[in-house]
Structures are given as C-alpha cells and as structure tokens.
Amino acid sequence: MRALRSVLAPLVCLSLAAQQPAPNPPRQEGETPGNEHVIRATVNVVVAPVTVLDKNGQFVTGLQPHDFRLYDNEILQDINEDIAFQPLSVVVAVQANWRVDSMLPKIRKAGHLLQPLVTGEQGEVAVISFDHQIRLHQDFTSDPDKIQEAFEKIKAGSNTHVLVDAVSYASRMLRKRPNNRRKVILLISETRDGGSEGNVRDAITDLQLDNVSLYSVNINRAVAALTQKPAYPRPDPLPPTARPMPPGAAVTPETVAGLHAAPGQAANIAPLIREIFVQVKSLFIDNPVEVFTKFTGGREYAFVTQKDLERAILDIGEELHSQYLLSYNPNNKLEGGFHAIRVEVNRPNLTIRTRPGYWLAAVPE
C-alpha cells in the first residue's frame, strides 16, 4: 500500500495542476489588453533615387534636402535630412545565348570599365549570364581583375534566354547585401524574354520591395538576327542530278551549289523580316525591359557597336553618381496597393526623374 501511495500521489498533483488556468503571458510593450484589434505594420524605408537635369540635359548637383518636396500618393512626406553617398552593389546580367554570340566579344571587353566608371573603389560587382539557365561567374567583389576575368568567362549557350528569371535572380542577390548600399542591376540583353518560368509582375515587385534600380543596355535584335551564326548546314536531301541545270552544264555538286546554293549557304533574310514585324508590334506592347526600367527609375540605352556599349556604361555611371537619394518612412503605410511617388524641386526649368512608385501590401485589422 505504501508503494501504491507513493505512485498515486504525484499523479494526483499533476492532474490538479492541469486543471488550473494557465498564467497569462507577460504583456509586450505597446500591447493593448483585452480583445481589441491591434494593427502592427513594419514598412521598410522607401528610397527614391532622383535625377535632376537642367534645360540642356546636364545633371544638376549641389541641391539640399530642403530643396525637395516628395509626395507619396499626393501626401507630403518627411525626407530624411541626410542625402548621403551610398556605395554601389551592382549585378551585371548578360544574355549569352547562341543568338547573340557575335555580340559577346564586344561585351567581354567592357568588364574593366565597371569599377572606374560605375562603382568606384567602394563599390562591388557580381557577374551572371543567362541562356536557358543562369550562371554565376563572379560573386560580389571589388577586385577589377576578377570582374574582367568573369566577363571573359561568358560563353554563348542555347537558343533561349530567361531574361525575367535572370532579373529575379539578380534581385535576390542584391536583397542579401547590407541596407546601407545602393542596389543596381545592369542588364545587357535583348528587350524581350525567351522562356522564363517567372513573370514580369513578380519580378518588378521584387525590384521595388528591395529598392533596386535597373539600367539596361539593349542589344539590337535586328542586328543580332543578321549577325548570328547560321546553323550547321545539313546535307542536301536531293542529289545533284535532281536539280535543274542549263543545257550542257556539268552536273557536279560544285556547279549545283553555285546555281542553287547548298543548304545553309544561301542568304536567309527571314530572321530580319521577323524582327522587323516584331519590332513594329512591340511599339504597342510594353516589353519587359521597358517595364523594369520605367518602374525602378532606371534608363534604357542602345547597343550596336563597341563605342555604344562603352558610352552607355559611362552615362550610367555618371547618372548614378549624380543622383540624390531621398529616403523616407511613409506616413500613409496603412494604405495598401500602389503608392505613386512625385518629387518637386523649388527651382525653375528643371527636369526631374525618379521611380514612379512602389507596391505596398494592405495591412489587415
């Protein structure tokens, strides 16, 4: 019996303890008692890179915070007093499929321009390329030799190019960088996608949430279509004797090829005709690159020659280092949906360019 009591006593105590109400957890600071609905919202600081140009298209420098007025959904915001320099983190994303193989030698020569013209000594660069898959050639580094080596590793791959997926990949890379760095994607590619699994809406949302600006140097699709290497010629399915020849002409493979052109040797203008049609159609439909640059405050540049590419990189670097970084914590952060940004400067005859806005998730009560 004593042994039985020694076993039952602890069990009775545990049963009584289980029937007692659990103690209330300690109240956190700022929490209201009872069952009232509590709204909690955490919104990242919004960064609005602002480019100011005079009537001649020259960058305007020397402005102070009090010279700007920034509106979020037409509500005036308090701009942070420090418009300070932020070191740059840049992801260079290069299209590297078979279609643009003839343009890659020009691109490979541009790696040594990024540090002196774009990032500076305190900046960092990562290099990726993409065809049907995305390849990381160099993670973030400030070493100009490693940047150039990464560019030299870029080789042409398959016929497709996952442009949208590459932009999302680059955005995720920049998301991991410190918040005190300016985040930029430099996209060197054609303007349309060629097989991505993701969509433009999700990619642009990532760019806006991560405060990433995208600049593009567009490869001319018509030039790429004309200069792309032809496919390896297949054997002629017809024997030489099946081809019509002038009377008395010797029927040999060489004479037949001279008159009829062997497969793969004839001038094929079909790709150019297709590109002309697609370019006209694209005048009425936004391409992904146009959407990315427009909604992140970036710009598009054209690229045909080596000089075009170098000039574009120079202009991008000059703009990035001439911009004002206006940051603010929105005072209307409970408004879900798209928040339009508008910036004014208290000086006449100036042109202002910034990101048009950002998306903010609605906060439920």
WOBELWO-V925653 format. One record per pair of residues at least 24 apart in sequence whose C-alpha atoms are under 7 Angstrom apart, sorted by the first residue. I is the first residue (numbers start at 1). J is the second residue. D is the distance in Angstrom with one decimal. If there is no record, write none. Layout:
{{I:J:D} {I:J:D}}
This chain:
{{37:365:6.3} {38:365:6.7} {39:365:5.6} {41:363:6.7} {45:327:6.5} {45:328:5.7} {45:329:4.9} {46:327:5.5} {46:328:5.5} {46:329:6.3} {47:211:6.3} {47:325:6.5} {47:326:5.8} {47:327:4.4} {47:328:6.8} {48:325:5.9} {48:326:5.1} {48:327:6.1} {48:354:6.4} {48:355:6.4} {49:323:6.2} {49:324:5.7} {49:325:4.6} {49:326:6.2} {49:354:5.8} {50:323:5.4} {50:324:5.1} {50:325:6.3} {50:352:6.8} {50:353:5.8} {50:354:4.7} {51:323:4.9} {51:324:6.6} {51:352:5.8} {51:353:5.1} {51:354:6.4} {52:350:6.6} {52:351:5.7} {52:352:4.7} {52:353:6.6} {53:350:5.7} {53:351:5.0} {53:352:6.5} {54:349:6.6} {54:350:4.8} {54:351:6.2} {55:349:6.3} {55:350:6.3} {59:322:6.6} {61:322:6.7} {67:345:5.6} {67:346:5.5} {68:343:6.9} {68:344:5.7} {68:345:4.8} {68:346:6.6} {69:343:5.7} {69:344:5.1} {69:345:6.4} {70:342:5.8} {70:343:4.5} {70:344:6.4} {71:341:5.7} {71:342:5.1} {71:343:6.3} {72:339:6.2} {72:340:5.7} {72:341:4.9} {72:342:6.7} {73:339:5.4} {73:340:5.0} {73:341:6.5} {77:328:7.0} {77:330:6.7} {77:331:6.9} {78:328:6.3} {79:326:6.4} {79:327:6.0} {79:328:5.1} {80:326:7.0} {80:327:5.8} {80:328:5.8} {83:324:6.6} {83:325:5.8} {83:326:6.4} {86:180:6.3} {86:181:5.3} {86:182:5.6} {87:122:5.7} {87:123:5.2} {87:181:5.2} {87:182:5.9} {88:119:5.6} {88:123:4.6} {88:124:6.3} {88:181:5.7} {88:182:4.7} {88:183:6.1} {89:123:5.9} {89:124:5.0} {89:125:6.0} {89:181:6.3} {89:182:5.9} {89:183:5.0} {89:184:6.2} {90:124:6.3} {90:125:4.8} {90:126:6.3} {90:183:6.1} {90:184:4.8} {90:185:5.6} {90:186:6.9} {91:125:5.8} {91:126:4.7} {91:127:5.8} {91:170:6.1} {91:184:6.5} {91:185:4.9} {91:186:6.1} {92:126:6.2} {92:127:4.9} {92:128:6.2} {92:185:6.0} {92:186:4.7} {92:187:6.0} {93:127:6.2} {93:128:4.9} {93:129:5.4} {93:166:7.0} {93:186:6.2} {93:187:4.9} {93:188:6.2} {94:128:6.4} {94:129:4.6} {94:130:6.4} {94:187:6.2} {94:188:4.8} {94:189:6.0} {95:129:5.7} {95:130:5.2} {95:131:6.3} {95:161:6.7} {95:188:6.3} {95:189:4.9} {96:129:5.9} {96:130:5.5} {96:131:5.5} {96:154:6.9} {96:155:6.2} {96:156:4.7} {96:157:6.2} {97:131:4.8} {97:156:4.6} {97:157:4.5} {97:158:5.1} {97:159:5.4} {97:160:6.4} {97:161:6.4} {98:156:5.1} {98:157:5.4} {98:158:5.5} {98:159:5.2} {99:159:6.1} {99:224:6.5} {99:228:5.4} {100:224:5.7} {100:228:6.2} {101:156:5.5} {101:228:6.5} {102:227:6.3} {102:228:6.0} {106:306:5.6} {108:151:5.0} {108:152:5.3} {110:310:6.9} {111:147:5.9} {111:148:4.5} {111:151:5.7} {112:144:6.3} {112:148:5.5} {115:144:6.4} {117:314:5.8} {117:317:5.4} {118:317:4.0} {129:154:6.7} {130:161:6.1} {130:162:6.5} {130:166:6.7} {131:157:6.0} {131:158:5.9} {131:159:7.0} {131:160:5.5} {131:161:4.0} {131:162:6.0} {132:158:6.4} {132:160:5.2} {132:161:5.1} {132:162:5.7} {133:162:6.9} {134:166:6.5} {160:194:5.2} {160:195:6.3} {161:193:6.5} {161:194:4.8} {161:195:6.2} {162:193:6.0} {162:194:5.5} {162:195:5.2} {162:196:4.4} {163:193:5.0} {163:194:6.8} {163:196:6.6} {164:193:6.4} {164:196:5.9} {164:198:6.5} {164:199:6.6} {164:200:6.4} {164:203:6.8} {165:196:5.5} {165:197:6.7} {165:198:5.8} {167:203:6.9} {168:203:5.3} {171:206:6.7} {171:207:6.1} {175:210:6.0} {183:211:6.9} {183:212:5.0} {183:213:6.5} {184:212:5.4} {184:213:4.8} {184:214:5.7} {185:213:6.3} {185:214:4.7} {185:215:6.2} {186:214:6.1} {186:215:5.0} {186:216:5.7} {187:215:6.2} {187:216:4.5} {187:217:6.2} {188:216:5.8} {188:217:4.8} {188:218:5.9} {188:219:6.9} {189:217:6.7} {189:218:5.3} {189:219:5.3} {190:218:5.3} {190:219:4.8} {190:220:6.6} {190:221:6.3} {191:218:6.2} {191:287:6.3} {191:288:6.6} {191:289:5.3} {192:287:5.8} {192:288:6.1} {200:288:6.4} {204:292:6.2} {205:359:6.9} {208:296:6.6} {208:358:5.6} {212:296:6.7} {213:296:4.9} {213:297:6.2} {213:298:5.7} {214:292:6.4} {214:293:5.4} {214:296:6.2} {214:298:5.1} {215:293:6.0} {215:298:4.9} {215:299:5.1} {215:300:6.1} {216:299:6.5} {216:300:4.9} {216:301:6.1} {217:300:6.0} {217:301:4.7} {217:302:5.7} {217:303:6.0} {217:312:6.9} {218:300:7.0} {218:301:6.0} {218:302:5.0} {218:303:5.5} {219:302:6.7} {219:303:5.2} {219:304:6.5} {220:303:6.4} {220:304:6.3} {221:275:6.7} {222:272:5.8} {222:275:5.7} {225:271:5.7} {225:272:6.0} {226:272:6.4} {230:264:6.9} {232:264:7.0} {233:263:5.8} {233:264:4.5} {234:263:6.4} {236:262:6.8} {236:263:6.3} {295:355:5.7} {295:356:5.9} {296:355:5.0} {297:354:4.9} {297:355:3.9} {334:362:6.5} {334:363:6.0} {335:362:6.3} {336:360:5.3} {336:361:5.0} {336:362:3.8} {336:363:6.9} {337:361:6.1} {337:362:6.6}}
